Amino acid sequence: MTSDTVDARRIDAALVGALLREQFPAWASLPVRPVVPGGNDHRTFRLGEHLSVRLPSAPGYVPQVTKEQAWLPVLGPLLPLPVPAVRGVGRPSALFGAPWSVYGWLPGEQAVAAPPDDPVALATELAALLVALGEAPTDGAPPPGEHSAWRGGPLAHWDDEVGDILGRLEGRERDRAAGLWRDALAAPSTVRPRWFHGDVSFHNLLVRDGRLAAVVDFGCSGVGDPACDTVLVWTRLQGAARRAYREGLALDEGTWARGRGWALWKALVMLTNTPPGQAELARHVLDELFAGV
């Protein structure tokens, strides 16, 4: 089996147990339980009480694994909140033809399921983490690419896709969305390339005892334009929390304009997807963008 044949349908607790017996026998007796809800790009399993196992669900996500393995040990000590700590580097084998990882378990619930007691505090603390991430050393770090879904790179990479989806909208909504996209493409970039997370969403924020406890899933991270990390303003934050996030990130207007482009791209893509809740969230994001917030 090679990474070209990685198949999410084969990834289950039995496979994880077999991989542990093959490569990490000291952990092979620990119970393995799938984490629910699971992710899209990777499958995660809890291993005992203090560990987790994470495997890529398709060949396109394999580069994210080696990136996290190489860079989370560098970035983690520089950040003000816990992030996944690599405890074991799984190698490709006949059982599973791609690299995989063992991490320390981070307690908490996804913010999408367990909203914080104080959204302003969450926004402030998250912005501080992203600022610290942006100050991390970049020598040898990965630039935007397929591994990051081109987040951190020029929005123009998605111009054809956005144009195609815009053609399915109607009337004033299409015109307003097209104007936002044009403005985002034209917004000048004056910020230096820096580390970005790439997927700042309530699915990747862990809340414990009502407070932000950890930030996970650095699979889309890299070094480039941080505009992609502004999208949370239009997806989840409101009022004072939105203002706190903006103030904490302290980005220029051009970056916020490109951020609106990333939010628009995300919303348009979600409009074409069928999972429950996607269209509703997409509509919310479009409404927020059109309101000029």
C-alpha positions in Angstrom: 0.0 0.0 0.0 1.3 3.5 -0.9 0.2 7.0 -0.1 -1.5 7.1 -3.5 -3.9 4.4 -2.2 -4.7 6.0 1.2 -8.4 5.3 1.7 -10.5 6.8 4.5 -12.8 3.8 4.4 -9.9 1.6 5.7 -9.0 3.8 8.6 -10.6 2.4 11.8 -9.6 1.4 15.3 -8.4 -2.0 14.1 -6.0 -0.4 11.7 -4.7 1.9 14.4 -4.2 -1.0 16.7 -2.3 -2.9 14.1 0.0 0.1 13.4 0.7 0.5 17.1 1.7 -3.2 17.4 3.9 -2.8 14.4 5.7 0.5 15.3 4.9 1.5 18.9 4.4 -1.8 20.9 4.7 0.1 24.2 1.3 1.7 23.4 -0.3 -1.2 21.7 -2.2 -2.3 24.8 -4.0 1.0 25.3 -7.6 1.3 24.2 -8.3 3.0 20.8 -11.5 5.0 20.3 -12.4 7.2 17.3 -12.9 10.9 18.0 -16.4 12.0 17.1 -17.0 14.2 15.2 -14.1 13.3 13.0 -12.2 15.7 10.7 -12.3 15.8 6.9 -8.6 15.9 6.1 -7.5 13.5 8.8 -9.0 10.8 11.1 -8.2 11.1 14.8 -8.4 8.4 17.5 -8.0 8.7 21.2 -5.2 6.4 22.5 -5.6 5.7 26.2 -6.1 8.8 28.4 -3.1 10.9 27.3 -2.5 10.3 23.6 -4.1 10.5 20.2 -3.4 9.1 16.8 -3.9 11.0 13.6 -3.9 9.6 10.0 -4.4 11.4 6.7 -7.7 10.5 5.0 -6.5 10.9 1.4 -3.2 11.3 -0.6 -3.6 15.0 -0.9 -3.3 15.4 2.9 -0.2 13.4 3.4 2.2 16.4 3.1 0.4 18.0 6.0 1.5 15.1 8.2 5.2 15.5 7.7 4.9 19.3 8.0 3.2 19.1 11.4 5.8 16.5 12.5 8.6 18.8 11.6 7.2 22.2 12.7 4.9 21.7 15.7 7.9 20.9 17.9 9.4 24.2 16.8 6.3 26.4 17.0 4.6 24.9 20.1 7.1 26.3 22.7 6.7 29.8 21.2 2.9 30.0 21.5 0.8 31.1 24.5 -1.7 28.3 24.3 -1.2 24.5 23.9 -1.0 23.0 20.4 -0.6 19.4 19.5 2.7 17.9 20.7 4.2 15.2 18.6 4.9 12.1 20.6 5.5 9.5 17.9 6.3 9.7 14.2 4.6 6.8 12.3 6.2 5.6 9.1 4.5 4.3 6.0 4.3 0.5 5.9 2.4 -2.3 4.2 -0.4 -1.6 6.7 -0.8 2.1 5.8 1.2 3.6 3.0 1.6 7.1 4.5 3.1 8.8 7.5 1.0 9.2 10.6 1.4 10.7 14.0 0.9 10.1 17.7 0.1 13.3 19.7 -0.4 14.1 23.3 -4.1 14.3 24.0 -5.5 17.9 24.5 -8.6 18.0 26.7 -11.5 20.1 25.7 -14.4 20.3 23.3 -14.6 22.0 19.9 -15.8 25.5 20.3 -18.5 24.8 17.7 -20.1 22.4 20.2 -19.1 24.1 23.4 -19.2 27.9 22.9 -16.9 29.9 25.2 -18.4 31.6 28.3 -16.6 34.8 27.3 -16.3 35.3 23.5 -14.2 38.4 23.9 -11.6 36.6 26.0 -11.5 33.8 23.4 -11.0 36.4 20.5 -8.3 38.2 22.5 -6.4 35.1 23.4 -6.7 33.6 19.9 -5.4 36.8 18.3 -2.5 36.8 20.7 -1.6 33.2 19.7 -1.8 34.2 16.0 0.4 37.2 16.6 3.0 35.0 18.4 2.7 32.5 15.5 3.4 35.3 13.0 6.6 36.2 14.9 8.0 32.6 14.8 11.2 32.0 12.7 10.5 31.3 9.1 13.8 30.0 7.8 13.1 26.7 5.9 9.4 26.9 6.6 6.9 25.8 3.9 5.5 28.5 1.6 1.8 28.2 0.5 1.0 25.3 -1.7 -1.2 22.3 -2.1 -0.5 21.3 1.5 -2.2 24.6 2.7 -5.0 24.6 0.0 -3.1 27.6 -1.2 -4.0 29.5 1.9 -1.3 32.1 2.5 -0.8 32.6 -1.2 -2.5 34.9 -3.7 -6.3 34.8 -3.9 -6.0 34.7 -7.7 -5.3 30.9 -7.4 -9.0 30.5 -6.8 -10.2 33.1 -9.4 -11.6 30.5 -11.9 -13.4 28.6 -9.2 -15.0 31.7 -7.7 -16.0 32.9 -11.2 -17.7 29.6 -11.9 -19.7 29.8 -8.6 -20.5 33.4 -9.1 -22.2 32.5 -12.3 -24.7 30.4 -10.3 -25.8 33.4 -8.2 -28.4 35.8 -9.4 -28.9 39.5 -9.7 -27.7 41.9 -7.0 -26.2 39.2 -4.8 -24.0 38.1 -7.7 -22.9 41.7 -8.4 -22.1 42.4 -4.7 -20.1 39.2 -4.4 -18.2 39.9 -7.6 -17.4 43.4 -6.3 -16.0 42.0 -3.0 -13.9 39.5 -5.0 -12.5 42.2 -7.3 -11.6 44.4 -4.3 -9.9 41.5 -2.6 -7.8 40.6 -5.6 -6.8 44.2 -6.0 -5.9 44.8 -2.3 -2.1 45.4 -2.0 0.0 43.2 0.2 2.5 45.0 2.3 2.9 42.5 5.2 6.0 40.4 5.3 5.5 36.7 4.8 4.8 35.1 8.2 3.5 32.0 9.8 -0.3 31.5 9.4 -2.6 28.8 10.8 -4.6 28.5 7.7 -7.8 27.0 9.2 -8.9 29.2 12.1 -12.4 27.8 12.8 -14.4 26.9 15.8 -13.8 23.3 14.8 -10.1 23.8 15.6 -10.4 25.6 18.9 -10.8 23.6 22.1 -12.8 25.0 25.0 -12.4 23.8 28.5 -14.3 25.1 31.6 -15.7 27.8 29.3 -12.3 29.2 28.2 -10.1 28.7 25.1 -7.8 25.8 26.0 -5.9 24.9 22.9 -5.6 25.4 19.1 -5.3 22.3 16.9 -5.0 21.2 13.3 -2.0 23.0 11.8 -2.3 21.0 8.6 -3.0 24.1 6.4 -0.3 26.2 8.1 2.7 27.8 6.3 4.5 31.0 5.8 2.8 33.7 3.6 0.0 36.1 3.7 -1.9 36.0 7.1 -5.2 37.3 5.5 -6.6 33.8 5.5 -6.6 33.8 9.3 -9.1 36.7 9.5 -12.1 34.6 8.3 -13.3 34.0 11.8 -14.6 37.5 11.9 -17.3 36.7 9.4 -17.9 33.0 10.3 -18.3 33.1 14.1 -17.4 36.3 15.9 -19.9 39.0 16.7 -19.9 42.5 18.4 -17.2 43.1 21.0 -15.5 39.7 20.2 -15.2 40.7 16.6 -13.7 44.1 17.6 -11.3 42.4 20.0 -10.1 40.0 17.3 -9.5 42.8 14.8 -7.7 44.9 17.3 -5.6 42.0 18.5 -4.4 41.0 15.1 -3.6 44.7 14.2 -3.5 44.1 10.4 -3.7 46.7 7.7 -6.8 47.4 5.6 -5.4 45.6 2.6 -5.0 42.4 4.6 -8.6 42.7 5.8 -9.8 43.2 2.2 -8.0 40.1 1.2 -9.5 38.4 4.3 -12.9 39.3 3.0 -11.9 37.5 -0.3 -11.0 34.4 1.7 -14.3 34.5 3.6 -16.2 34.9 0.3 -14.3 32.0 -1.3 -15.1 29.8 1.7 -18.8 30.8 1.7 -19.2 30.3 -2.1 -17.6 26.8 -1.8 -19.9 25.9 1.1 -22.9 26.9 -0.9 -22.0 24.1 -3.4 -21.6 21.4 -0.6 -24.2 19.2 0.8 -23.2 18.4 4.4 -25.7 19.6 7.0 -25.2 23.2 8.1 -22.8 24.1 5.3 -25.3 26.2 3.3 -26.7 27.9 6.4 -23.2 28.9 7.5 -22.4 30.1 3.9 -25.5 32.2 3.9 -24.5 33.8 7.3 -21.0 34.6 6.0 -22.4 36.2 2.8 -24.9 38.3 4.9 -22.0 39.5 7.1 -19.8 40.3 4.1 -22.6 42.2 2.3 -23.4 44.1 5.5 -19.8 45.5 5.4 -18.8 44.3 8.8 
